[in-house]
Amino acid sequence: MSAASQDVATRNSIFARAIIYVVLILFAIYYLLPLYVMVVNSLKPLDEIRQGNMLALPQQWTIAPWLSAWSTAQIGVQPVGLKPYFINSMLMVVPAVAISTMLGALNGYVLTKWRFKGDSIVFGMMLLACFIPFQIVLIPSARILGLTGLAGTITGLVLIHAIYGLGFTTLFFRNYYEAFPTELIRAAQIDGASFFQIFRRILLPSSGPIIVVTVIWQFTNIWNDFLFGSSFSGFNSIPLTVALNNLVNSSTGVKEYNVHFAGAILAALPTLIVYIVSGRYFVRGLMAGAVKG
């Protein structure tokens, strides 16, 4: 290839790459624009928002909307802000994620290393649970919570989310453990290791990537859930997503858009922090076997 041809090819490559970068930047701007509008307007006084031009930076910077959304905003009857509902969501999410993750790990362990007759049928039934819409299980779940006395409690919400997420966590761990050498398990059995000793000392220490995948998946789904929270929560167990809806739709005569924006960002912060801290491990966990079968 001549020097002229190489120069033309190089220029074409640079031009194509520049086009790709421009398109990606435009998509990124389009994707991030709503977040920019929310952040900018959450730092403006309400009078400034009413003047229009929501894309402009604040002329007068203020964190009053954030403080109001957190502690004094009118949500329902009492002006308590989002703080108590944030705590409710944490009390719901943390145990639900821990329970569903641990049970999913045990299920994956049993379905791959302690095979039994009909294990594929059991796995198929659990996999089917991943595709059951939320709406179908509302009435049976309400009935069970009522019979057990857990209706309208945080414990009831933990139970519902842990059970509903069990199909996904089992799928993740089962596919991850499928690639784990069975010879190690057999050697441990020969040495006299029990069921839980093998699980605790051999499988769990090597399960870091898939645990991160499962925690991120479950945390995001449970934290962002609205249907179960609005259906099964009581007055003292309302999660943050339901409270945020009540904040936006409360009829107090004045729509405080800056407070609404601040509240929405506060509600999204935990999942955003989880992805920022663990995002690279999420991809690594998927590559390590979460989607292998």
N, C-alpha and C positions, 0 to 999 in steps of 0.2 A: 504494500500500500504506500502510495506516495505521501510526501509531507503535506501537500495541499489537501488530500483526501482525509488525512488524520486531523488536520485543523478543522475541516468542515464537520467531521464526526464529533470532535471535542466541543465545538460551538453548539451543535445540535443537542448534545448531551447536557450542556450547561443550561441551554434554553428550556429543555424539557424539565430539568430539575427545578428551575426557577418557576415554571408554570405550576408544577406540583406543590411547591412551597407556598405560592400565592393562594392556590385553592385551599390548602390545608389551613392557612392563616385565616382566610375568610370563613371557613367552617368553624374554626375555633372562636372567632369573634362572635359569630352568630350563636354559637352554643353558650358562650359565657355572658352574652349581653343581658339576659334576665337576671343573672347573679349580680352583675354590675349595677343594674337598676335597683335591685333590692338593697344592696349595701349602701349605695350612694344616698338613696332616699330614706334609709333608716337613720341617717346621720343629719337629716335636715329637720328644721322646725316645720310644723304642719302648714303654717301660712305660706312658706316658701314652696311647698309641694303644690298647693292650690294655684300658684301662679303659672303652673305648667312647666314645660321643658324638664322632664324627668331625667334626661340624660346629662344634664349639667351638674357639675360639682357643687356641693353646698356653698352658699355664700356665708352662712353662719353654721359652723360645725357644732354638733351637740350629741351627747350620748343619753340625753333624757329619754328618748323613745326606748332605748335598750333597758334602762332602769325601770321604766314603766312596764314594759313587756314582762320583765322578770318578776317584779314584786307588787305592782299596784294596778295593773290593767284590769278592767272589768271583764270577768269571765263568769258568766252565769249570774248568780246572786251576789257573790262577794267579790270585791276588788282585790284579789290576792295575787294576780299575775300568774305566770307559768311555773313558778318555782315548785309549788307542791305537786303539780302534775309531772314535772320533770323527775322529781324524786319517785313518784309512782311508776313511771316508765323504767327507771333504773332498777327498782325493786322487782319489776316484772321481767325485764330483759335478761339481767345477769343470771338468775337461777334457771330461767327457761333455756338459755343458750348452754349453760353448763350441763343441765340434765339431758337435753337432746343430743349434745355432743358426746357425752359419756355413754349413753345408751346406744347411739349410733356406732360408736367404736366397738362396743361389746357385740353388737349385732354383726358388724362386718367381720370381726374376729371369729365368731361362731360359724358364719356362713362360708368362710373360706378355709379355716384351719380345723374346724370340728364338724366336718360334713356329716349329714345325716340324711336318711331317706325322706325325700320331699323338700329338701332345702331350697331347691330351685323354685318350687311352687311358693314357698314362704317368701322368698326374695321377690318373686313376681307380684305377689299380693302387696308387699310393702312398696314396691315400685309403682304399682297402680295408685297407691295413696298420694303420690306426688302430683297426680293429674286430676284429683278430685277438687272441683271448685269450692271456694270458701262457702258459698251460699248453700250448698247441699248439706253441709254438716251443721248449720246453725241450729235447727230445731232439735236434732239428736243431742248436740252438745248442751243446749239450754236445758234439756230434760235431765241429762246426767248431772250437770252442775246443780240443778234444783234438788235432785234426790240426795246428793252428797252434801248439801248445805254450803256449797262453795260459790253459789251464784252471787254476783256483785262484789267479789273479793279479788284481791291481787293474786292470791293462791289459785283461784279458779282460772284466771288469765294465764298464769304460769303453766298450769296443767294443759290447757287448750293449745298453747303455742308449742309446748314441748312435744305433745303427741302429734300435732299436725306437721311438725318439722322432722319427725323421726324417719319418715320415708326418705327425705333428702340426705340426712346425715348417714343413714344406713347405706345408701347408694354410694356416697363419697368414700366411706371407709371400706366398704366391701370391694370396690374397684381398686383402692390403694393397696389393701392387704392381699389382693389376688396375686400381685406381682412380688410379694414378700416370699423369700425362700422357705418352703415347707420343711426342708431338711433341718433347719434350725429348730423348728417347733418339735419335730420328732426327736432330735437329739436332746432337747430339754426334757421331754417326757421320759426318755430313757434314763436321764439323770435324776428323775424323781420329782421334777417341777410340777406343781399343781396348775390347774386351769388359770387361776388368777395370778399366780407367780409368773407364768409365761406371758400373760397379757401385760403385767405391770413392769417386768424387767426386760422383756425383749421387744414387744410390739410398741408399747407407748413411747419409749425413748426415741424410736425412729419415726414417730408419727407427727413430728412438729409441722411439716408443711401442710399436711392434710387437716390437721387441727386448726391451723390458721384459716384455711379455706372454709372450713365448716363454721368457725366462729364468725367470720365476716359475713358469710351467707345468712346465717341464722340471725345475727345481730341486726343486719340491715332489714331483713323481712319482718322481724318482730317489732323493731323500733318504728318502722314506717306503717305498720298495720293500723287500719282505721276501722274495718268492719267488725272484727272481734272485740276491739276496745269499746266501740259504741254499742255493741249488742250485749256484752256480758259484764261490763263494769258497773259498779255502784257509785253512789255519791262520793265516797271516800277512796275510790280506786280508779278514777278516770285517768287514762294515760295522756301523754302530751299531745298526740295527734288529735284526739277528740277535743282537748282543751283549746288547741289552736283553732280548730273549726268554730268552737264556741266564741273565741275571741274575735274572729273575723266577722261572724254573723250576729254578734250581740247588738241589740238595738238600744243604744244609749243616746241616740240623737246626733252623735258626731262620729264620723268614720275617721279614725286616727290611722291613716295609711302608713305613717312612719312607724308607729307601734306595731302594726300588722307585719310590716317588712322585717322589723327587728325580731318579732316572735317567730316568724318563719325561719329566719337564719339560726336562731337559737335552737329550734327544733331539728334543724339539719346538721348542726355542728357535731354531735356525737358520731354519726355515720361518716361524716367528712374526716374527722380525726382518725377514725378506725382505718379508713382507706389510705390516708396519708402515712400513717405509721406502719401499716401492714400490707400495703398494696403490692409491693414487690414480692412478698412472701406468698400472696394470693396467686400470682401468676406462676411462681415457682411450684406451688402445691398442685396447681392444675397440670403443669407439665410433668410433675412427678408421678401422676397416676390417677388424678381425680376424675378424668374423663376417659380412662382406659378401661376396657372391659375384657 
